[in-house]
């Protein structure tokens, strides 16, 4: 098993986990159910941990695929830049989820405030995750790129190396 394989194994949970965590958190807030909110907090914390794992395996995955036909360094660089921004927000979201979990468990007076902050951060994270997931998918799935019908994508003349601007 190489870093590209490991990256593919772990990179989906920060995406799916954040989206599912948002849904569960909204349900917990609407239902005013502590257990449901706590479940959401745990899902968001785990998503942040998997975000770290995904970032840890990304560099090795890059080395394995950057010279493959129709991949190129530019598209990987764009994904990496988006992922770095996303994971920072994900870490903050995970930290607030942990804070919310502790505050809720201890019936702290700030629990409601921390939950609202976690909700707002999770919404921002879900918006960002769409771009990260799409840019990651575009690395090997040329059919989803904006220029998918371009002849260079179908048969690159330069062996997949995309020119830098």
Secondary structure, 3 states (H helix, E strand, C coil): CCHHHHHHHHHHHHHHHHHHHHHHHHHHHHHCCHHHHHHHHHHHHHHHHHHHHHHHHHHHHHHHHCCCCCCCHHHHHHHHHHHHHHHHHHHHHHHHHHHHHHHHHCCCCCHHHHHHHHHHHHHHHHHHHHHHHHHHHHHHCHHHCCCCCCHHHHCCCCCCCCCCC
